Structures are given as structure tokens and as C-alpha cells.
Amino acid sequence: MRPIGLPTRRGLLRAALAAPVALTAPALRPAAAQAATRIALLHFNDFHSKHEGVGSGGAPCRVGRPCAGGAAHLAGAIAEARAATAADGRPTFLLDAGDEFMGSLYYTFHRGMAEAAVQRANGVMAMSLGNHEFDHGPANLARYAAAVPFPILSANLDASAEPLLRDRVTAFAVLEQGGARIGVVGLTTPTTPATSSPGPTLRFTDPMEAADRAVFALRRQGIGTVIVLSHLGLPEDRRLAAEVAGVDAIVGGHSHLLLADGEPGAVGPHPLVQAGKDRDVRIVQAMCHGRYLGRLDLDLAPDGRIAAHGGRERPVDADVPEEPRVAAIVAEYAAPLGELRRRPVGTAVGPFPDTDCRTGECALGSLVAEAALAAVPGAEVAIVNAGGLRAPLPGGAVTFGDVLAVLPFGNTLATLTLRGGALRTALENGLAHLPEESGRFPQVAGLRFTFDAAAPVGRRVREVTVGGAPLDPDRAYRVATNNFLRQGGDGYAPFSADALEFYDDGPPLEDVLAAYLAARGPAVPREDGRISRG
């Protein structure tokens, strides 16, 4: 379902860029009364290419085990929800809060085209950019943007220096459906340059200021209802609701949290109502991986403000019938993946979970770090980031598809020489966000360290040993890592600025792990105290 009466992307961008000047205008246009006063927002976020659904802990689905989500089941839930909202007389808007990319072989092989095909079939009406949409740079994102008919939104992305994207990403859009008219503003986490690969031409600005300008611009056009499609995470969504006037509802993503009533793992109600500067703001988020579809019903006053709300988060599991067109699309894109996915690479005595890798030692992180260390002759230390581990490794027979689920980014093995003092600084960076979970947390091999999470940032590392000897701040060490970290990603600036020499173009990290599993006996999940709290 395409937006009705939607301005051109170039026109929207001009309107968004003109907003700072408009702040000096004497008055806002009164909101135009609209015929439709009862609408529904269908929403999801952080799908991460999980077209076949996910099993326990986010692992790939296995025959005979529970499986949730999946593109065809999610499409079935969308179709059923649309039928229900039509029966209720509610014009319906389908919104995507970003991070369609990265997380399965579908993205690794097709680079966003599978996601675009499914979104077209589902009738997505607007999408905010998540950080993972930038994982393979502006050219890949521009290719995807050209394949979808809906507006791609990010008010705090300055793409004026990037010709591939400057006319394909807009700050906001006006959507019309069945007599209802709403404004939708997109926001992207400003940490994207540290967690993804947007390149040097894109600039991420303050999302609060960008939202304020975009909301003001929409209000000047007489838009009575403004929805923010946010890929900032729930804490920042709550801050946005409290600080930026004129926002009626926030459809959130990025933090993979569930706001729902009575659902396991929910961290708050659906919707979460936050007191704002000039109105209450409804906040929703639907976990991740297509495991839930959100429906937020809004009854609107004549001026567009929300008078009442309803709806719920619906679990998407095998009980939801698959939508046949989307099932056929998934099958088409799956066809070239089967042989690659099924190739056996080794065995594991038990599963390697990824649940605790962002706050401490985990067997999966140690396994990947050991594989990197073994692949570099003469390397003494290996460091990989927990955020690079995107799924658990199953027990039993391990296939290349399983390995790709764990390491879907296509990063290469990188090596560098680094003095001990800079290595210690890099470890401090990895601990900087504790006690919160963080993708920069270091998983290591060849190195052991203790830390105090309660100490000030920059002084959390206690003892560090390499090969059993204390870390020497002046000695040069040979370090194995991935190219993302080596180039300063996730805040690992010493790997870029202080490298005495480096090489980024080693084999793909997934090939390194597959070869490591193939060359050894069954992998045993264990933690040996290489990372400990002191």
C-alpha cells in the first residue's frame, strides 16, 4: 500500500532543510480538521533479515523446535490486522522502525533486496533508518532505497555531502490513508558511525534538535498528528517524549525491547505513556525479529491530538498463517542459499549462547577469539567485539549457515602491532559502557584481565596478562581482530590511531571460524576465567 498524496523525496528534503529558518515564523498553521478520527498504526522494528524466523535465544529455527517470527508469518499477522482495523473503520498505517538489514544469510547474500521485496509486498508506508542499514556503506543503502516505494526517514542524518543518498533520505513524510492524514518523522541513533560503516560523507546530528525542527515544520503545514519513527532505543525515546513538544506517539526500535501487556519479557505496557512538554506521548516497541506485530489504535480529536488509545502487541508464531505471496518471495530468495547453508563445518558438544557476551566472558566470544588467534601466525592476542556475535552457535552438527548466523557482517580478519599501553586503553574502551550491555565489550584470546565495573570510566582495567606475563606498556604486541575494530569501530580508536603497522584484508571472519571448527575435535562450550571481575 503506497502513501497517498505523498510529496516527492526531493521536496520533503527541501522542507526539512528549511525548518531552522521556519523557526522564526510568527505562527503555526492551525491543524486541519480531518474526516477520519479513528486510525490504527501497525508497527514492527529490528527485523534483521530473519525471514525464516528465530528459535530460542535468537538461534536459527530447527525442525521440531519452537520458532517465532519469520517474514511470511509476520505478513500473515499484518493481513489479519488490516482486516480487523478495516472492520473497525480505522484507516491503517504500516510503519517500520528500522534495522531491516543484517542478521541472516538472506542479507549476507542478497544485501537488502530480500528485505525490500518483502516490504513492498507488505505495503510498508514509511521506515526510519537503523544503524545496520549503513553496514555496507552508502552505495548499498542507495541500491536498497531505489528498490522500495515508500519514504526512508532520518531527520538527524545529514546526507548533503553524499550524492548517492541526498535525494533518497528525508526528514519526514506526510501520509494519507482513508481520509486520515499524519506526519511521520524518522530518527537514527547518533552512535551509528561507531557501530556501523556509514563512511566519511554522512553526518549524524543531535536527534532531539532534529526532531524539534521536523515537528515544527509539520505543524506549520497544519499537520495535527505527528508520529516519530525512532531508531534511538527506549531510554532515548522517553527523553524525546519529555523534551520535544508536539509529538503525539513514538514507534520505537533499536533496543529490542517489548512494550506489551501480559507478555513474557515485556518491560512496560503497550503503550507506555510518557508525560511530555505539552501532551502525553504514547511510546510503543515490538521487540525484534518479527516476533511481535504491534497495533496502536488512536482516537483523534478534531485538532489531531490523541483523545484515547487501544491495541496490543500480537505474538507472531506458527499459529499465525503464512501469507502466500510473502512465503513465495522468501522461497525465491532462499533458493541460492541452501547448498551454502547446509555445508557441514564441525560439531559442538553443546550450544554456545550469546546472551551474556556484552557484559562478561562468554564461551562463544572466546571461541571466535581463539579462532582469530589461531589464524594469525605469531599473534599473541585476539580481541573481538561482542556486538559482532549476532546469534548463538547450536550444539551438535554445525553448518556454515550456523556460522554465518553468528558472524553475518562479512568482516575480515585484521592484524596489527600495538604497544601494551594502547592495548590497555583499547580494553578500557570495551568496558566503558558497563554495567549496561554493550557491543564493544571485548572477547579475548591469549590475554586475561580483571576489571572493576564500578570504577570510573578509563580506570576499570585491573590486572592484564599476555601469555601468563604482565602486560608491558612499552612492548609491541601482535594482535588479531576484525577490520571493523581495526579501523576504530565501536570506539576502538587505539587500533587505528596507535597501530605501528596493520593489515585489514585477511580472510572473512566466518571462514576463519569455519576452518577452526573443521580442524579441531568437537568444540566444548566453557569459560575459563580469562575475563573476571576484580
C-alpha positions in Angstrom: 0.0 0.0 0.0 1.7 3.2 -1.2 1.3 6.5 0.6 -1.4 8.6 -0.9 -0.6 12.2 -1.9 3.0 11.9 -0.7 5.3 14.7 -1.7 8.4 13.9 -3.7 11.5 12.9 -1.7 13.4 15.9 -3.0 10.5 18.2 -1.9 10.5 16.7 1.5 14.2 17.1 1.9 13.9 20.8 0.9 11.2 21.3 3.5 13.2 19.6 6.2 16.4 21.6 5.5 14.3 24.8 5.5 13.0 24.1 9.0 15.6 26.0 11.0 14.6 29.2 9.1 10.9 28.4 9.7 11.5 28.5 13.5 11.4 32.3 13.3 7.9 32.3 11.7 5.3 34.1 13.7 2.6 31.4 13.9 1.8 27.8 13.2 -1.0 26.9 10.8 -4.0 25.5 12.8 -4.3 21.8 12.4 -6.7 21.0 9.6 -9.8 19.1 10.8 -9.9 15.6 9.1 -12.8 13.3 8.4 -11.1 10.3 9.9 -10.7 10.5 13.7 -10.0 6.8 14.4 -6.8 5.4 13.0 -4.5 2.4 13.6 -0.7 2.2 13.5 0.7 -1.3 12.7 4.3 -1.4 13.6 7.4 -3.6 13.9 11.2 -3.0 14.3 14.6 -4.6 14.1 13.6 -7.4 11.7 17.3 -8.1 11.0 16.7 -10.3 7.9 15.1 -13.1 10.0 12.9 -14.3 7.1 12.8 -17.8 8.4 12.1 -16.9 12.0 14.1 -17.4 15.1 14.3 -20.2 17.7 15.3 -20.0 21.4 17.7 -17.2 22.1 17.6 -15.9 18.6 19.2 -19.0 17.0 18.0 -20.2 13.6 14.9 -22.3 13.6 15.3 -26.0 13.8 12.8 -28.7 12.8 10.7 -29.9 15.7 11.6 -26.9 17.9 9.5 -23.8 18.7 10.0 -21.0 16.2 8.8 -17.4 16.2 8.5 -14.7 13.6 9.5 -15.1 10.0 8.6 -12.9 7.1 5.6 -15.0 5.9 4.1 -15.4 9.4 4.6 -11.6 10.1 2.9 -10.8 6.8 0.0 -13.1 7.8 -0.3 -11.2 11.0 -0.3 -7.9 9.1 -3.0 -9.1 6.7 -5.2 -10.2 9.7 -4.6 -6.9 11.5 -5.5 -4.9 8.4 -8.8 -6.9 8.0 -9.6 -6.2 11.7 -8.8 -2.5 11.5 -10.9 -2.2 8.3 -13.8 -3.8 10.1 -13.4 -1.3 12.9 -13.4 1.6 10.3 -9.9 2.6 11.1 -7.5 3.8 8.3 -4.3 1.9 8.8 -0.6 2.9 8.5 2.1 0.2 8.5 5.4 1.6 9.9 8.9 0.1 10.2 11.3 1.5 12.8 14.5 0.3 11.1 17.2 -2.3 11.2 15.8 -4.4 8.4 19.4 -5.3 7.5 21.9 -7.8 8.9 21.3 -11.0 10.8 20.9 -13.9 8.4 22.3 -15.4 5.2 19.5 -13.6 3.3 21.2 -10.3 3.9 24.7 -11.7 3.6 23.9 -13.0 0.1 21.3 -10.5 -1.2 22.4 -7.3 0.6 18.9 -5.9 1.3 17.0 -7.0 -1.8 15.1 -9.7 0.0 14.0 -7.2 2.7 12.9 -4.7 0.0 10.8 -7.4 -1.8 9.0 -8.4 1.5 8.4 -4.8 2.5 6.9 -4.0 -0.9 4.6 -7.0 -0.6 3.5 -6.0 2.9 2.8 -2.4 1.9 5.1 -0.7 4.3 4.3 3.1 4.2 7.4 4.6 5.9 10.6 3.4 7.5 13.2 5.1 9.7 16.9 4.2 9.1 18.5 2.0 11.7 22.2 1.8 12.3 22.6 -1.5 10.5 21.2 0.0 7.2 24.7 1.6 7.0 26.7 -1.7 7.5 27.9 -1.8 3.9 28.1 1.9 3.2 26.1 4.5 1.2 26.2 2.6 -2.1 24.5 -0.5 -0.7 21.9 1.6 1.1 21.2 3.7 -2.0 20.6 0.4 -4.0 18.1 -0.7 -1.4 16.4 2.7 -1.3 15.9 2.7 -5.0 14.1 -0.7 -4.7 11.4 0.5 -2.3 8.4 2.8 -3.0 8.0 4.3 0.5 9.8 7.2 2.1 13.0 6.4 4.0 13.3 8.7 7.0 16.0 10.2 9.2 15.7 13.8 10.4 19.1 13.7 12.0 21.1 12.3 9.0 22.9 15.0 7.0 23.5 13.4 3.6 24.1 16.7 1.8 27.7 15.6 1.0 26.7 12.1 -0.2 25.2 12.2 -3.7 24.0 8.6 -3.5 21.7 9.4 -0.6 21.0 13.1 -0.5 17.8 12.7 -2.6 16.8 9.3 -1.2 16.5 10.0 2.6 14.1 12.6 4.0 13.5 14.0 7.5 9.7 13.5 7.5 6.7 12.5 5.4 3.0 13.2 5.3 1.0 10.0 4.9 -2.7 9.9 3.9 -5.0 7.0 4.2 -8.8 6.8 4.1 -9.3 10.4 5.0 -6.7 10.4 7.7 -3.5 12.5 7.5 -0.5 12.1 9.7 3.1 13.4 9.8 5.9 10.8 10.4 9.4 11.9 11.5 12.4 9.5 11.3 15.3 9.4 13.7 18.5 7.3 13.7 20.8 6.6 16.6 23.7 9.1 16.5 26.1 6.3 17.6 25.9 4.8 14.1 29.4 5.9 13.0 30.8 3.9 15.9 28.7 0.8 15.4 28.3 0.6 11.6 30.1 1.7 8.5 28.4 4.8 7.1 31.6 6.2 5.6 33.1 9.7 5.7 30.4 11.6 3.8 27.4 11.2 6.2 26.9 13.1 9.4 24.6 12.2 12.2 23.3 15.2 14.2 21.6 15.6 17.5 18.2 13.7 17.3 16.4 15.9 19.8 17.2 19.1 17.9 16.4 17.4 14.5 13.1 16.1 15.9 12.2 19.6 17.2 12.8 21.1 13.7 10.9 18.4 11.9 7.9 18.5 14.2 7.8 22.3 13.9 7.9 22.1 10.1 5.0 19.6 10.1 2.9 21.8 12.5 3.5 24.7 10.1 1.9 22.7 7.4 -1.2 22.2 9.5 -0.5 18.5 10.4 -2.4 17.7 13.5 -1.0 14.3 14.4 2.8 13.7 14.5 4.4 10.2 14.9 8.1 9.8 15.5 9.5 6.6 13.9 12.5 6.3 16.2 15.6 4.1 16.0 17.1 5.5 19.2 16.2 3.0 21.8 13.7 3.1 24.6 15.7 5.4 27.1 16.2 8.0 24.4 12.5 7.6 23.3 11.4 8.5 26.8 13.8 11.5 26.8 12.4 12.6 23.4 8.9 12.4 24.6 9.7 14.5 27.7 11.8 17.2 25.9 10.4 17.7 22.4 7.0 19.4 22.2 4.4 18.4 19.6 5.0 14.7 19.4 1.9 12.5 19.8 3.4 9.0 19.6 6.7 7.3 19.2 7.1 4.0 17.4 10.5 2.8 18.6 13.3 0.4 17.8 17.0 -0.3 18.4 16.8 -1.6 22.0 14.9 -4.8 21.0 12.5 -4.3 23.9 8.9 -5.3 24.2 6.2 -3.0 25.5 3.2 -5.2 26.0 0.5 -6.1 28.4 0.8 -9.6 29.9 3.6 -10.9 27.5 6.7 -12.7 28.9 9.7 -10.4 28.9 7.8 -7.1 28.5 9.5 -4.2 30.2 6.4 -1.9 30.2 2.8 -1.6 29.0 1.5 -1.1 25.4 1.6 1.8 25.0 3.9 3.3 27.6 2.5 6.8 28.3 5.2 9.5 29.0 4.3 13.0 30.1 5.6 15.5 27.6 6.1 19.2 27.4 2.6 19.9 26.0 0.9 16.5 25.9 1.1 12.9 26.9 3.1 10.8 24.4 2.4 7.2 23.6 5.5 5.0 23.1 5.5 1.5 21.6 8.2 -1.0 20.7 7.7 -4.6 19.3 10.9 -6.4 20.5 12.7 -7.7 17.3 13.0 -10.3 14.5 9.3 -10.1 13.6 8.3 -11.9 16.8 5.6 -9.4 17.5 3.4 -7.1 15.5 2.2 -4.0 17.2 -1.2 -2.4 16.7 -1.8 1.0 18.3 -5.3 2.3 17.8 -5.7 6.1 18.2 -8.9 8.1 18.5 -8.1 11.6 17.5 -9.7 14.9 18.5 -10.6 17.4 15.7 -7.2 19.1 16.1 -5.3 15.8 15.7 -4.4 15.3 19.3 -4.9 11.8 20.8 -8.1 11.5 22.8 -7.9 7.8 23.5 -5.8 4.8 22.6 -6.1 1.0 22.4 -4.5 -2.0 20.7 -1.9 -4.6 21.7 1.3 -6.4 20.7 0.4 -9.7 19.0 2.9 -12.6 19.2 3.9 -13.9 15.8 4.4 -17.7 15.9 3.5 -20.8 14.0 -0.2 -20.3 14.9 -0.3 -17.3 12.5 -1.0 -18.5 9.0 1.7 -17.6 6.4 0.8 -15.1 3.8 1.2 -16.9 0.5 2.8 -14.1 -1.6 5.5 -13.4 1.0 6.1 -17.1 1.5 6.8 -17.3 -2.2 9.1 -14.3 -2.1 11.1 -15.9 0.8 11.3 -19.2 -1.1 12.7 -17.4 -4.2 15.4 -15.6 -2.2 16.2 -18.8 -0.3 16.8 -20.9 -3.4 20.5 -20.0 -3.9 21.3 -20.2 -0.1 20.5 -23.9 0.5 23.7 -25.6 -0.6 25.9 -23.0 1.1 23.9 -23.1 4.3 23.9 -26.9 4.6 27.7 -27.4 4.3 28.9 -29.0 7.5 31.9 -27.4 9.2 32.2 -29.2 12.5 30.5 -30.2 15.7 29.9 -28.7 19.1 29.4 -30.7 22.4 26.7 -28.2 23.5 25.3 -24.8 22.5 27.3 -21.6 22.7 24.8 -19.0 23.8 25.3 -15.3 23.0 23.2 -13.9 25.9 26.0 -12.7 28.2 28.7 -11.7 25.8 28.1 -8.0 26.1 28.8 -7.8 29.9 31.4 -10.5 30.5 33.3 -13.6 29.4 31.2 -15.9 27.2 32.1 -19.2 25.6 31.0 -18.0 22.1 33.2 -14.9 22.3 36.2 -17.0 23.5 35.6 -19.5 20.6 35.6 -16.7 17.9 38.7 -15.0 19.5 40.6 -18.3 19.7 39.8 -18.9 16.0 41.2 -15.5 15.1 44.3 -16.0 17.2 45.0 -19.4 15.6 44.6 -18.0 12.1 47.4 -15.4 12.5 50.9 -16.9 12.8 52.8 -15.0 15.6 49.8 -13.4 17.0 49.8 -13.1 20.8 46.4 -11.6 21.5 43.0 -11.6 19.8 40.1 -9.2 20.6 36.7 -9.3 19.0 33.6 -7.2 19.9 30.6 -8.8 21.4 28.4 -6.8 19.1 29.8 -8.8 16.2 28.2 -12.0 17.5 24.7 -12.0 16.3 23.3 -15.5 17.2 24.2 -18.4 19.4 26.0 -21.4 17.9 23.9 -24.6 18.2 25.1 -27.8 19.8 25.6 -30.9 17.6 26.3 -30.7 13.9 27.4 -27.2 12.9 26.8 -25.9 9.4 28.2 -22.9 7.6 24.8 -21.4 7.8 25.1 -21.6 11.6 28.5 -19.8 11.4 27.1 -17.1 9.2 24.3 -16.5 11.7 26.9 -15.9 14.4 29.1 -13.7 12.1 26.9 -12.1 9.5 28.8 -8.9 8.9 31.3 -10.1 6.4 34.2 -8.6 8.4 37.7 -9.7 7.5 40.5 -10.9 9.8 42.7 -8.0 10.6 46.1 -7.8 12.3 48.1 -5.0 13.9 51.0 -4.3 16.1 50.2 -2.3 19.2 52.1 -1.3 22.3 50.8 -2.6 25.6 49.7 0.9 26.8 47.5 1.3 23.8 46.2 -2.2 24.2 45.2 -1.4 27.7 43.4 1.8 26.5 41.5 -0.4 24.0 40.4 -2.7 26.8 39.2 0.3 28.8 37.1 1.4 25.8 35.5 -2.0 25.7 34.4 -1.7 29.4 33.3 2.0 29.2 29.5 1.3 29.0 29.2 -1.1 31.9 27.0 -2.0 33.7 24.9 -1.6 30.6 25.2 -4.2 27.8 27.4 -3.0 25.0 28.5 -4.4 21.7 32.0 -3.0 22.3 32.7 -5.4 25.2 35.9 -7.3 24.4 36.0 -11.0 24.0 39.6 -12.2 24.1 42.2 -14.9 23.5 45.8 -15.1 24.5 45.1 -12.4 27.1 43.5 -12.4 30.6 42.2 -9.4 32.5 40.3 -8.4 35.6 38.1 -5.4 35.8 36.0 -3.3 38.2 32.8 -2.1 36.6 32.2 0.3 39.5 35.4 2.2 38.9 35.5 5.4 36.9 35.4 5.0 33.1 39.0 4.8 31.9 40.2 3.2 35.1 38.3 -0.1 35.2 41.0 -2.5 34.0 42.9 -4.1 36.8 45.4 -6.8 36.1 46.3 -7.8 32.5 48.5 -10.7 31.4 49.5 -11.9 28.0 50.8 -15.4 27.7 51.0 -15.5 31.5 53.2 -12.4 31.8 52.0 -9.0 33.0 51.2 -6.6 30.2 54.2 -4.4 29.4 53.0 -0.9 28.4 56.1 -0.3 26.2 56.3 -3.7 24.4 54.8 -4.1 20.9 52.3 -7.0 20.7 50.9 -8.7 17.6 47.1 -8.5 17.8 44.4 -10.3 15.7 41.0 -8.7 15.4 38.4 -7.8 12.7 38.7 -5.0 10.2 35.8 -3.1 11.8 37.6 -2.8 15.1 41.0 -2.3 13.5 39.6 0.8 11.7 38.4 2.3 15.0 34.8 0.9 15.1 33.0 0.6 18.4 35.3 3.2 19.9 38.5 1.2 19.5 40.4 4.3 18.4 43.8 2.9 19.5 43.5 0.1 16.9 43.5 2.8 14.3 45.5 5.8 15.7 48.2 3.8 17.6 48.8 0.8 15.3 52.5 0.5 14.5 51.5 -1.5 11.4 48.4 -3.2 10.3 46.7 -5.3 7.6 42.9 -5.4 7.2 42.4 -7.7 4.2 42.6 -11.1 5.7 40.0 -13.9 5.0 36.4 -13.4 6.0 35.9 -14.0 9.7 33.2 -16.5 9.1 35.7 -18.6 7.0 38.2 -18.3 9.8 35.7 -19.7 12.4 34.5 -22.5 10.0 38.1 -23.6 9.4 38.8 -23.6 13.1 35.8 -25.8 13.8 36.7 -28.1 11.0 40.3 -28.5 12.1 39.6 -29.5 15.7 37.5 -32.0 17.5 34.1 -31.2 18.9 34.0 -27.7 20.3 33.3 -27.6 24.0 31.5 -24.5 25.4 33.3 -23.4 28.5 34.5 -20.3 30.4 38.0 -20.4 31.9 38.1 -17.1 33.8 40.1 -15.2 31.2 37.8 -12.2 31.9 36.9 -11.7 35.6 35.6 -9.0 37.9 38.2 -7.9 40.4 
